[in-house]
Amino acid sequence: MNELNSTTGQHTAYTDEDIRTLDWKEHIRRRPGMYIGKLGDGTYADDGIYVLLKEVLDNSIDEYMMGYGKSIEVTVRDGEVTVRDYGRGVPLGKVVDVSSKMNTGGKYDSKAFKKSVGLNGVGIKAVNALSSDFVIVSRRDRESKTVTYVRAEVITESAIEATEENNGTMIRFVPDSEIFKEYHYKDEFVENLLKNYVFLNAGLSIIYNGKRFYSRNGLVDLLNENMTTDPLYPIIHLKGEDIEIVLTHCNQYGEEYYSFVNGQHTTQGGTHLSAFRESVSRVIKEYYAKNFEYSDIRSGLVAAVSIKVEEPVFESQTKTKLGSKDMGPGGITVNKFIGDFIKRELDNYLHRYMDTSEALFKKISDSEKERKAIAGVTKLARERAKKANLHNKKLRDCRVHLNDNKGETRDDSSIFITEGDSASGSITKSRNPNLQAVFSLRGKPLNCFGLTKKVVYENEEFNLLQAALNIEDGLDDLRYNKVIIATDADVDGMHIRLLLMTFFLQFFPDLVKRNHVYILQTPLFRVRNKQKTFYCYSEEERISAIAEIGAKAEITRFKGLGEISPNEFKNFIGENIRLDPVTMKKEDAVKEMLEFYMGKNTMDRQNFIINNLVVEGDIE
């Protein structure tokens, strides 16, 4: 068969030779995104190198869940990762198969691994294929077997040998630098991953580079670790067969959830989280026999839910969203299972602990009063925001959004929040209009610290920004995965950045906690001659560039984003974009920090400014 080439107007042959079947490892290496999501270099927590670590760890966790091995050792040094568990060890005759034959594993039979994460026989095979070096050692009953690979090709395979080592499996791998360019593991991301594992498996010890992670109280410890404000009542902890739930309320806006299936952190939720949110709201409403709005019940709710499902179905290989509607083959639905459990256990709890039920009632009532107080301005504010967005006054939108195409996630969608016409003009002209939107601020935003959410609707800038992000009712319909604050690297720019971060932390803290907010790094200097151009983000980079170019270097100091031409801006918001994630942890003491920096002008703050004042002459 011949097809007409629309470009050349000539017929293109389409023959048997055009049909290829890729070897399994070649397919993984050519299409890694199908197996581990995005690649990245380790800058972000969902980059591929962390997925590789997780795929190996999942097998060790499954062993612990089956009752074998109480500790796991993880070592990361110079890009090399080693995971050693003390489970049963891979059957020695199948070490090669489980590490290099697709659709091979011990988890298809639910009797052996009833409620496991890795069900498709792909996990460590993908790690093997995407590693330049891969070693697997299995130890069982005083015998061991070792297999080494280079890019999934067997290099050595030992005979079964005697050993004095305890049972278990050791896997060591080095992510392939041809695929993961200049990658690096960040301790904070690895540690957060390991913390979730121990919170979900109380009693398990994970030793990471000599540091021990352990949880006695499970999901209660998870909430205490992640809450940035004090709970309004003691954490409610409900546990049953195949389900564990913790919840409380805090004095904050929005809802905050941590959901898990078979030990997998489902960051995008799924059927189990939807069932949880619906069931909690319904049971609390029925308990008080009041016609509460679900939004008032869930305002300030912080919760975690973990369930175990037979043969779970996830919406991608990276398993971030549960698609299963049933608890297992022939079992009840996820919705009914969670609903029945919450109806029985939460209702009993609230009847048993009256102090908690009274504190919960007060929180819901306060949320209801605030919602009614702003009801008068909400309708008008929504109409203004809709009209402004339709006329494109503030927002230069992109074509693809986070939840386009019936929930399909577009992780690369982003919005730049910038100041002034010149800066927004440069970004708008140089952006990718498919994936990058621009929101232009007019002047400095209001300092909203200590104000109620009513100000979000009364203040035009905040109202329009909220509408652009589509976060009025929570993050379910957030339009952009990355919300990027792009301000000048001067005093005014830093102040605007701080005012925006105060807005997000005050009214939409879950936007920060779920890693959607970033700061755009832009170069401070351009150093060039006729042959070379360097963009420098620090004084050290400027000095290094001058040393390489020589004494005749032309040096430009960028004072604002508007001074950077659109052609140059493409270098900074494309593939080479530098983003600093805004993170939020309990030890950050966010409430106290905002009070100090954004609250009333106290003597303590004045003294801090005086003591940390930098005079221009002090800068070398």
Summary of the structure (lengths in Angstrom):
residues: 620
radius of gyration: 27.2
end to end distance: 71.4
largest distance: 82.7
contacts: 1972
relative contact order: 0.07
helix: 40%
strand: 22%
